[in-house]
Amino acid sequence: MDSILKEYILGDMVARYTVDEKQHIGLQLYPSSMPPPNQIQKRAKLDGMVQLKITGDIYPGGYASGNTLRNSESVERLTFKHQEVLLKEDGQTVITYLADQRGYEIRHYLHWENGEKTVELWNELINQSDTPISIEMFSSFSLSGISPYLQGDGHNEILIHRLMSRWSQEGKLSTQTIEELQLDASWTLEAVRSERFGQIGSLPVNHYFPFLTVEDRKNHVFWGVQLAHGASWQMEIYRKDEDIAISGGLADREFGHWMKEIKPGERFMTPKAIVSVCHTHSIDVFTKRLTDAGQKAADAGPEEEQELPVVFNEYCTTWGCPSHENIKEILEAVKGKGFTYFVIDCGWYKQAGVPWDMSMGDYEISEELFPEGMLKTVQAIKDAGLKPGIWFEIEGVGKASKAYEMEEHLLHIDGKVLTTSRRRFWDMKDPWVEEYLTKKVIGFLKEYGFEYMKIDYNDTIGIGCDGLESLGEGLRVNIEKTYEFLEKVKREIPEIVLENCASGGHRLEPRFMAATSMASFSDAHECVEIPIIAANLHRAILPRQSQIWAVVRQEDSLKRIVYSIAATFLGRMCLSGDVTRLGMDQWNIIEKGITFYKKISPVIKRGQSYRFGPEVASIRHPEGWQVILRVGEAGDNAYITIHIFDGTLPEIIEVFLPGDSPCHIEEVFSDSKAEVVIENRILKYRPMENKKVVALYLIRK
């Protein structure tokens, strides 16, 4: 019989540690307003809060092999020893000590800070034996007892929410029932069910986000997690009986080619997981809890960033061929228009006749493009009242560069240089590489006075690289060294603004987001799906860190320009395009949009988002409509964007605004007069055209 070992109240959450007669420990989270009812009975065995697989130990049964490494002999051997609580003024850390009699100690950490609506979970293994051990799976988190409010197996009441991602199609919400995933329990309660998913390689958001949410839709309770890890990762939804458990962390040996040897006296710590539970009717309310965990790091960022200033990036103006002359022309067009940063994107280093995406790595300034050097161009940017930014792809080298041939300093796999069709990759753990990048990147930034760096990453290492116990461990350590280099940049150049870009949005995970000021939301530059992607990402990252493209063209109508500009209201505004060839009317509507953006920026910075509208079936050919409401932290102001896509126009769109939203329309941004009102908390808009946008600024009266 399982019993409660200890409960901890953590704001509006409760962490419950349970123990069975063999001293195994499980962890449950539940909302403090909803204690699990005692009368709910389940046929279920305690599921361990640490999931570990040591090589040589017995694999799990129940047809599990090849599908999961959970609940192996390694977990069965772990027993509870003691628990301690470290109290600080700003929160507490619960450390649970588990041990294997063979001399292995596990420390399970649960950290909570006062006022936060998430906890951080991670594990540490210490080898206190006199022989090395090799591990092939080690979780960052494992929660069980889902759902304690449903009798039996809770059939038809459990939903699984995941965020899917492809290049330029980031953040699509996927919702399935347990039954649709074939995770309903077997009739004997003996066969293992596991949905193991994740991402392999150095683009952690290249199929799924490291995100999972489970919903008890009958009782309106959500459990969810984000992993802070930039290399291969996995999540699992697991059941063998009437209980459901979720776990995740590093991608294991079966899924991610990862093994780790731990010598006597050594220790190994997993990446952190950001975890929450909440009673709510809205997945948007729940996911805000997870993304808000990033506010502390964002608040600690550069002072300039706290006002969410507007970016101009010349990439979609010059398409990888910036020069002193065309930058001077662009500066004449954009100065005094409300921008703060001017970013020189890729290509500033390319040699004549060589495409920009084949020549990164040497980073010698192009004499053809900048015949008088870079300093003159930087000074021109500053003279225009803007802060200069520059593009680097730190970790990759192109095949037309001299760096491409420096094979002893590049990653290898199977003894050969790891090569894709476009890239090779620096061995980031090589001291020579760190010294090289310190000179080429940090030295360059200092020499020319750049205040902003866009850090791109346009390919993936894949399953891993040579040099350590396993391919997956080689990958993990290489990415750890990338994090370390980013921290070195910030130490060497305090207040520098770092943009996290990986072919757009392939690194939108909590640790890269915490290390940088903002991120490129996507490589969708001029697409009609931009507002859909931008809205999707409210569930994954903070809007204040989501830099959204608004690319304007000379031939764009005012309606099209408003469509583009209004999409940036869902995050950070970044303008590009034919700015040297726009007419007065086009610039007038852009400047009105910038003014509107600056008015709503405090709400972008801190607020609650809600999405309304039908599901968009095809992101490339969207039909229907989308309404995004974002309510400011104090509830005194809010904004709404209404995007109309293709398809049959509804006669009228009606959206009931939640109780925390103000309802007085203070300002409207559109290309023409809009038939829109709010009556009795109901937004009413009569669309007259496809591909049309109306944005509203709301205040409380």
C-alpha positions in Angstrom: 0.0 0.0 0.0 1.4 3.4 -1.0 1.4 6.2 1.6 2.2 9.9 1.6 5.7 10.6 2.7 5.6 14.4 2.6 3.7 17.3 0.9 5.0 20.7 0.2 2.8 23.7 -0.6 4.4 25.7 -3.5 2.2 28.7 -4.2 -0.9 27.4 -5.8 0.7 23.9 -6.3 1.3 21.0 -4.0 4.1 18.5 -4.4 3.2 15.1 -2.9 5.9 12.5 -2.4 4.6 8.9 -2.0 6.3 5.8 -0.8 5.5 2.1 -1.1 6.4 -0.8 1.2 9.7 -1.3 -0.7 10.7 2.3 -0.1 10.3 3.4 -3.7 9.4 7.0 -4.1 6.9 8.6 -6.5 6.1 12.3 -7.1 2.7 13.9 -7.9 1.8 17.5 -8.4 -1.7 18.8 -7.9 -3.4 22.3 -7.6 -3.6 23.4 -4.0 -7.2 24.3 -4.5 -8.0 20.6 -5.5 -6.7 18.0 -3.1 -7.1 14.5 -4.7 -10.3 12.9 -3.3 -9.7 9.9 -1.1 -12.5 7.9 -2.6 -10.8 7.6 -6.0 -9.4 4.1 -6.3 -7.0 2.9 -9.0 -5.3 -0.4 -9.7 -1.8 1.0 -10.0 1.7 0.4 -8.8 3.9 3.3 -7.6 5.9 4.8 -10.5 9.4 6.0 -9.6 10.1 9.7 -9.6 13.6 8.9 -11.0 13.9 6.9 -14.2 17.3 5.4 -14.7 18.8 2.6 -16.8 22.3 1.3 -16.1 23.9 -0.9 -18.7 23.8 -4.6 -17.7 20.7 -4.2 -15.6 17.6 -6.1 -16.5 15.4 -4.4 -19.1 11.7 -3.8 -18.3 9.2 -6.5 -19.3 5.7 -6.2 -20.7 6.9 -5.9 -24.3 8.7 -2.7 -23.4 12.1 -3.3 -24.9 12.7 -1.0 -27.9 9.8 1.2 -26.9 11.0 2.5 -23.4 13.8 2.0 -20.9 11.6 3.1 -18.0 11.1 1.0 -14.9 14.1 -1.3 -15.4 16.0 -3.1 -12.7 17.9 0.1 -12.1 14.7 1.9 -10.9 13.6 -1.1 -8.8 16.9 -1.0 -6.9 16.6 2.7 -6.0 15.2 3.1 -2.5 14.5 6.2 -0.3 17.1 7.2 2.2 16.2 10.7 3.4 15.0 14.1 2.3 16.1 17.6 3.2 14.8 21.1 2.5 17.0 24.1 1.8 15.1 27.2 2.6 16.1 30.6 1.3 14.4 34.0 1.3 13.3 33.6 -2.3 12.2 30.0 -2.2 13.1 26.4 -1.3 14.8 23.3 -2.7 13.7 19.8 -1.8 16.4 17.3 -2.2 15.4 13.6 -2.0 18.2 11.1 -1.6 17.9 7.6 -3.2 20.4 4.9 -3.2 21.3 1.7 -4.9 23.2 -0.8 -2.6 25.9 -1.2 -5.2 27.1 2.3 -4.3 25.2 4.6 -6.5 23.4 7.7 -5.0 20.7 9.7 -6.7 19.8 13.2 -5.6 16.4 14.4 -6.9 16.0 18.2 -6.9 12.7 20.2 -6.8 13.3 23.9 -6.7 10.6 26.5 -6.3 10.9 30.3 -6.0 8.4 32.4 -4.2 5.6 33.7 -6.4 6.5 31.4 -9.3 3.9 29.1 -10.9 6.4 26.4 -12.0 9.0 24.2 -10.3 12.3 23.1 -11.7 13.2 19.4 -11.5 16.5 17.7 -12.2 18.5 14.7 -11.0 22.1 14.0 -10.1 23.9 10.6 -10.0 27.0 10.1 -7.8 29.1 7.0 -8.3 30.3 6.1 -4.8 31.3 2.6 -5.8 34.8 1.5 -6.8 34.0 0.6 -10.4 32.8 2.7 -13.4 29.2 2.5 -14.4 27.6 3.3 -17.7 24.1 4.8 -17.9 21.9 4.7 -21.0 18.9 6.6 -19.7 18.5 9.2 -16.9 15.4 11.3 -16.6 15.2 15.0 -15.6 11.7 14.6 -14.3 9.0 11.9 -13.8 5.5 12.6 -12.6 2.8 10.1 -11.9 -0.7 9.9 -10.5 -2.4 11.4 -13.6 -5.2 11.9 -13.1 -6.1 11.5 -9.4 -9.6 12.9 -10.0 -10.7 10.2 -12.4 -11.9 6.8 -11.3 -10.2 3.8 -12.9 -8.4 4.4 -16.1 -10.2 7.7 -16.8 -11.1 6.6 -20.3 -12.0 9.4 -22.8 -11.1 12.1 -20.4 -7.3 12.5 -20.9 -5.9 14.7 -23.6 -2.3 15.0 -24.7 -1.1 18.3 -26.0 2.2 18.7 -28.0 3.7 21.5 -30.0 4.9 20.3 -33.4 7.4 22.2 -35.5 8.8 22.1 -39.0 11.0 24.7 -40.7 8.9 27.9 -41.1 5.9 26.2 -39.5 6.7 26.3 -35.8 4.5 25.6 -32.9 1.4 23.9 -34.3 -0.7 22.5 -31.4 -1.4 18.8 -31.6 -4.1 17.4 -29.3 -4.9 13.7 -29.0 -6.7 11.5 -26.6 -4.9 8.8 -24.7 -7.0 6.3 -26.8 -5.9 7.9 -30.1 -2.3 7.2 -29.0 -3.2 3.7 -28.0 -2.2 4.4 -24.5 -5.3 2.9 -22.9 -4.3 0.2 -20.4 -4.4 -3.5 -21.5 -7.0 -5.8 -20.1 -4.4 -7.6 -17.9 -2.7 -4.3 -16.7 0.6 -5.9 -17.6 1.5 -4.7 -21.1 3.6 -1.5 -21.2 2.3 1.4 -23.2 4.7 4.2 -24.0 4.7 7.1 -26.4 8.3 8.2 -26.6 8.9 11.3 -28.7 11.4 14.0 -29.0 14.1 15.4 -31.3 17.5 14.1 -32.3 20.3 16.5 -33.1 21.4 20.0 -32.5 18.2 21.6 -33.5 16.0 20.9 -30.5 12.8 22.3 -32.2 12.8 20.4 -35.5 9.7 18.2 -35.2 8.5 18.7 -31.7 9.1 21.4 -29.1 10.5 20.0 -25.8 7.0 20.5 -24.4 4.3 18.2 -23.1 1.0 18.9 -21.5 -1.6 16.4 -20.2 -5.2 17.5 -19.5 -7.9 16.0 -17.4 -10.7 17.6 -19.4 -13.4 16.5 -17.1 -11.9 18.2 -14.1 -10.0 20.9 -16.0 -6.6 20.2 -14.6 -3.4 20.5 -16.7 0.1 19.1 -16.0 2.9 20.2 -18.2 6.6 20.5 -18.8 9.3 22.2 -20.9 12.8 20.8 -21.1 15.7 23.3 -21.0 18.1 21.5 -23.3 19.5 22.3 -26.7 20.6 18.8 -27.9 18.8 15.5 -28.3 15.9 15.1 -25.9 12.9 12.9 -25.3 9.5 12.9 -23.5 7.5 9.8 -22.6 3.8 9.2 -21.7 3.8 5.9 -20.0 1.2 3.5 -18.5 1.0 -0.1 -17.5 -2.0 0.1 -15.3 -4.7 2.7 -14.4 -2.1 5.3 -13.6 -0.5 7.6 -16.2 3.1 8.9 -15.8 5.1 11.4 -17.8 8.9 11.7 -17.9 11.7 13.0 -20.0 15.1 14.5 -20.3 18.2 13.5 -22.4 17.4 11.3 -25.3 18.3 7.8 -24.2 20.5 5.1 -25.8 17.6 3.6 -27.9 16.2 7.0 -29.0 19.2 9.3 -29.0 22.4 7.2 -29.2 23.3 8.4 -25.7 25.4 6.6 -23.1 27.5 8.1 -20.3 30.3 6.5 -18.3 30.6 7.7 -14.7 33.8 6.8 -13.0 34.2 6.2 -9.2 33.8 9.5 -7.4 32.3 11.3 -10.4 28.8 12.7 -10.7 26.5 13.6 -13.5 23.6 16.1 -13.5 20.6 16.1 -16.0 19.2 19.1 -17.8 16.5 21.0 -15.9 12.8 20.6 -16.5 10.2 23.4 -16.0 7.1 21.8 -14.6 3.6 23.0 -13.5 0.1 22.0 -12.7 -3.0 24.2 -12.8 -6.8 24.1 -12.6 -8.1 26.1 -15.6 -10.4 25.8 -18.6 -7.8 27.2 -21.0 -4.6 25.8 -22.4 -3.5 29.4 -23.0 -3.7 30.1 -19.3 -1.7 27.0 -18.5 1.1 27.5 -21.0 1.6 31.0 -19.8 2.7 29.5 -16.5 5.5 27.6 -18.3 6.6 30.5 -20.5 6.6 33.0 -17.6 9.4 30.9 -16.1 11.6 32.8 -18.6 10.6 36.3 -17.3 13.4 36.4 -14.7 16.2 35.8 -17.2 14.6 38.3 -19.6 14.3 40.9 -16.9 18.0 40.4 -16.1 18.9 41.1 -19.8 20.3 44.3 -21.2 18.7 47.5 -20.1 17.9 48.5 -23.7 15.8 45.4 -24.1 13.4 46.2 -21.3 11.4 48.6 -23.6 11.1 46.0 -26.4 12.7 48.3 -29.0 12.1 47.9 -32.8 14.6 46.1 -35.0 15.6 46.8 -38.6 17.3 43.9 -40.3 18.6 44.3 -43.8 18.4 40.6 -44.8 15.2 40.8 -46.8 16.5 44.0 -48.4 19.9 42.9 -49.7 19.3 39.1 -49.5 22.8 38.2 -48.2 24.7 40.9 -50.0 25.0 43.9 -47.6 27.5 46.6 -48.5 28.6 50.0 -47.2 26.8 51.7 -50.1 23.4 49.9 -49.8 23.5 50.2 -46.0 24.0 54.0 -46.4 21.0 54.1 -48.7 18.9 52.1 -46.2 19.9 54.2 -43.3 18.7 57.3 -45.1 15.3 55.6 -45.5 14.9 54.3 -41.9 16.6 56.9 -39.6 14.2 58.7 -37.4 11.4 56.2 -38.1 11.4 54.6 -34.6 14.0 51.9 -34.9 16.6 51.2 -32.3 18.8 48.4 -33.8 20.2 48.1 -37.3 21.4 44.6 -38.0 23.8 43.7 -40.8 22.8 40.2 -41.6 24.7 37.4 -43.4 27.1 38.0 -46.3 29.3 40.8 -45.0 32.3 38.4 -45.2 31.6 36.7 -48.5 34.1 36.8 -51.3 33.3 37.7 -54.9 31.2 35.0 -56.6 30.7 32.9 -53.5 27.2 32.6 -51.9 27.0 33.7 -48.3 25.8 30.3 -47.1 29.0 28.6 -48.3 31.6 30.9 -46.9 31.0 31.5 -43.2 33.8 30.5 -40.8 36.7 32.7 -41.8 34.9 36.0 -41.1 37.2 38.2 -43.0 35.4 41.4 -44.0 34.6 41.6 -47.8 36.9 44.2 -49.4 34.5 44.3 -52.3 31.4 45.1 -50.2 33.2 47.2 -47.6 36.2 48.7 -49.4 36.9 51.2 -46.7 36.5 48.7 -43.9 33.7 48.0 -41.4 34.4 50.8 -39.0 33.0 53.4 -41.5 29.8 51.5 -41.9 29.4 51.1 -38.1 29.9 54.8 -37.6 27.2 55.5 -40.3 24.8 53.4 -38.3 25.6 55.2 -35.1 25.4 58.6 -36.9 21.8 57.6 -37.9 20.9 57.2 -34.2 20.8 53.4 -34.3 22.7 50.6 -32.5 24.7 48.5 -34.9 24.2 44.7 -35.0 26.0 42.0 -36.9 25.3 38.3 -38.0 27.5 35.4 -37.1 27.1 31.6 -37.5 29.4 30.7 -34.6 29.3 26.9 -34.7 29.3 26.1 -38.4 31.7 26.6 -41.4 30.8 26.7 -45.1 32.5 24.6 -47.7 34.0 27.6 -49.5 35.8 28.8 -46.4 39.4 28.1 -45.3 38.0 26.9 -42.0 36.3 24.0 -43.8 39.7 22.4 -44.3 40.8 22.7 -40.6 39.7 19.1 -40.1 41.6 18.6 -36.8 39.3 21.2 -35.2 36.0 20.1 -36.7 33.6 17.5 -35.4 34.0 13.9 -36.6 31.7 10.9 -36.8 32.9 7.3 -37.4 36.4 8.8 -37.8 35.5 11.1 -40.7 34.7 14.8 -40.6 31.0 15.3 -39.9 29.8 16.9 -43.1 26.4 17.8 -44.4 25.5 19.2 -47.8 26.2 22.8 -46.7 28.2 22.7 -43.5 30.9 21.3 -41.2 30.9 22.1 -37.5 33.5 23.4 -35.1 34.5 21.1 -32.2 33.3 23.5 -29.5 35.2 21.6 -26.7 38.5 22.1 -28.5 40.5 24.9 -26.7 41.9 26.0 -30.1 38.3 26.6 -31.4 37.4 28.6 -28.3 40.5 30.8 -28.8 39.7 31.1 -32.6 36.1 32.2 -31.9 37.1 34.5 -29.1 39.3 36.3 -31.6 37.0 36.1 -34.7 33.7 36.8 -32.9 34.3 38.6 -29.5 37.4 40.4 -30.8 35.4 41.6 -33.9 32.5 42.8 -31.8 34.8 44.8 -29.5 36.9 46.2 -32.3 34.0 47.6 -34.3 31.7 48.5 -31.4 28.8 46.2 -32.2 26.0 46.3 -29.6 23.9 43.4 -31.1 24.8 40.0 -32.4 22.4 37.7 -34.4 23.6 34.2 -33.8 22.5 31.9 -36.6 22.7 28.1 -36.9 21.6 26.6 -40.2 22.1 22.8 -40.0 22.1 20.0 -37.5 24.8 17.7 -36.2 22.3 14.8 -36.3 22.7 11.9 -33.9 26.0 13.1 -32.6 29.8 13.0 -32.9 33.0 11.2 -31.9 35.2 11.9 -29.0 33.3 10.7 -26.0 31.5 7.6 -24.7 28.7 7.8 -27.2 27.6 9.9 -30.2 24.8 11.4 -28.1 27.2 12.4 -25.4 29.5 14.0 -27.9 26.6 16.1 -29.1 25.5 17.0 -25.6 28.9 18.2 -24.6 29.3 20.2 -27.8 26.1 22.1 -27.1 27.2 22.7 -23.5 30.3 24.4 -24.8 28.1 26.6 -27.1 26.2 27.7 -24.0 29.5 28.4 -22.3 30.7 30.5 -25.2 27.5 32.6 -25.2 28.1 33.3 -21.5 31.7 34.3 -22.4 30.4 36.8 -25.0 28.2 38.4 -22.3 31.0 38.6 -19.8 33.3 40.2 -22.3 30.7 42.6 -23.7 28.2 43.5 -21.0 24.8 44.8 -22.3 25.3 43.2 -25.7 22.0 42.1 -27.2 22.0 38.5 -28.4 19.5 37.1 -30.9 19.0 33.4 -30.9 18.4 32.2 -34.5 18.6 28.7 -35.9 17.2 28.8 -39.4 14.6 30.8 -37.7 13.0 29.0 -34.8 14.8 25.7 -34.3 16.3 26.6 -30.9 13.3 28.0 -29.1 13.9 26.0 -25.9 14.2 27.5 -22.4 17.9 27.4 -22.0 18.8 29.1 -25.3 16.0 31.6 -24.6 17.5 32.4 -21.2 21.0 32.8 -22.7 19.8 35.4 -25.2 17.7 38.5 -25.4 15.3 37.4 -28.0 14.9 34.8 -30.8 14.0 34.8 -34.5 10.5 33.3 -34.3 10.8 31.6 -37.7 12.3 31.9 -41.2 8.8 32.7 -42.5 9.8 36.1 -44.0 6.9 37.2 -46.2 4.4 34.4 -45.8 0.7 34.7 -45.1 1.1 32.2 -42.3 3.3 34.6 -40.2 0.5 35.6 -37.8 -0.4 31.9 -37.3 3.1 31.0 -36.4 3.5 34.0 -34.2 0.3 33.2 -32.3 1.4 29.5 -31.9 4.6 30.6 -30.2 2.8 32.3 -27.4 2.4 28.8 -25.9 6.2 28.1 -26.2 8.2 31.3 -25.6 7.6 34.8 -24.2 6.2 37.2 -26.8 8.7 39.8 -25.6 11.4 37.5 -26.9 9.7 36.4 -30.2 11.2 38.5 -33.0 8.7 38.5 -36.0 9.5 39.5 -39.5 7.5 42.3 -41.3 8.9 42.4 -44.8 7.4 45.2 -46.9 7.7 45.4 -50.7 7.4 48.4 -53.1 4.3 46.8 -54.7 2.5 46.1 -51.4 -0.9 47.6 -50.9 -1.6 49.4 -47.6 -3.8 46.4 -46.7 -0.9 44.0 -47.2 1.5 46.3 -45.2 -1.0 46.3 -42.3 -1.3 42.5 -42.5 2.5 42.3 -42.1 3.0 45.0 -39.5 0.1 43.7 -37.3 1.6 40.3 -37.1 4.6 41.8 -35.2 2.2 42.9 -32.5 2.3 39.3 -31.4 5.9 39.6 -30.4 8.9 41.8 -31.3 8.8 44.0 -34.4 11.5 43.4 -37.0 11.2 45.3 -40.3 12.9 44.6 -43.6 12.3 44.8 -47.3 12.1 47.5 -49.9 12.4 50.4 -47.5 14.4 52.6 -50.0 11.6 52.4 -52.6 8.4 52.9 -50.5 6.0 55.8 -51.1 4.8 58.3 -48.5 1.5 56.6 -47.9 3.3 53.3 -47.3 5.7 54.9 -44.8 2.9 56.7 -43.1 1.1 53.4 -42.4 4.3 51.7 -41.2 5.0 54.6 -38.8 1.5 54.4 -37.5 2.1 50.7 -36.9 5.4 51.4 -35.1 3.6 53.9 -32.9 0.8 51.4 -32.1 3.5 48.7 -31.3 5.2 51.0 -28.9 1.9 51.7 -27.2 1.1 48.0 -26.7 4.7 47.0 -25.8 4.1 46.8 -22.1 1.3 44.3 -22.8 3.5 42.3 -25.1 6.1 42.3 -22.3 3.8 41.0 -19.6 0.3 39.7 -20.3 -2.1 36.8 -20.8 -2.8 35.7 -24.4 -6.0 34.0 -25.7 -6.5 32.6 -29.1 -10.0 32.4 -30.7 -11.0 31.1 -34.1 -11.4 27.9 -36.1 -8.4 25.5 -36.5 -6.3 26.4 -39.5 -6.1 23.1 -41.5 -3.3 24.2 -43.9 -0.8 26.7 -42.7 0.5 27.3 -46.2 -3.0 28.0 -47.6 -4.8 29.3 -44.5 -8.6 29.7 -44.5 -10.8 31.1 -41.8 -9.8 33.7 -39.2 -7.8 34.2 -36.0 -8.3 36.5 -33.1 -5.6 37.0 -30.5 -6.4 38.9 -27.3 -3.5 39.8 -25.0 -4.4 41.3 -21.7 -1.9 43.4 -19.7 -0.7 42.2 -16.4 -2.7 44.7 -14.4 -5.8 44.2 -16.5 -6.0 47.9 -17.4 -5.1 47.6 -21.0 -5.1 45.0 -23.8 -4.8 44.6 -27.5 -6.5 42.4 -30.1 -5.4 41.4 -33.6 -8.0 40.1 -36.0 -6.5 38.3 -39.0 -8.8 37.2 -41.8 -7.3 34.6 -44.1 -8.8 33.1 -47.3 -12.0 31.1 -47.7 -15.6 32.0 -47.3 -16.1 35.1 -45.2 -18.2 34.7 -42.1 -21.1 37.2 -41.9 -19.9 38.3 -38.5 -17.2 37.2 -36.1 -18.2 37.2 -32.4 -15.8 36.5 -29.6 -16.7 36.6 -25.9 -13.9 38.4 -24.0 -12.8 36.9 -20.7 -13.4 38.7 -17.5 -9.8 40.0 -17.1 -10.0 41.9 -20.3 -10.9 45.6 -20.6 -13.5 46.3 -23.2 -13.2 50.0 -24.3 -11.7 50.4 -27.8 -9.2 53.3 -27.5 -7.5 53.0 -30.9 -7.9 51.0 -34.1 -5.0 50.2 -36.5 -6.0 49.1 -40.0 -5.8 50.3 -43.6 -9.4 51.4 -43.7 -12.4 51.9 -41.5 -13.4 48.7 -39.8 -16.9 47.7 -38.6 -15.9 46.5 -35.1 -17.5 47.0 -31.7 -17.5 45.5 -28.2 -20.9 45.1 -26.6 -21.6 43.3 -23.3 -18.0 41.8 -23.5 -18.7 40.5 -27.0 -16.3 41.5 -29.7 -18.2 41.9 -33.0 -16.4 42.3 -36.3 -18.0 42.2 -39.8 -15.2 41.2 -42.3 -15.5 42.5 -45.8 -12.3 41.2 -47.4 -9.9 38.3 -47.2 -6.3 38.8 -46.1 -7.5 41.7 -43.9 -6.3 42.8 -40.5 -7.7 45.0 -37.7 -5.9 45.7 -34.5 -7.5 47.2 -31.4 -6.0 48.8 -28.3 -8.3 48.4 -25.3 -8.4 50.2 -22.0 -10.6 49.9 -18.9 -13.0 52.7 -18.3 
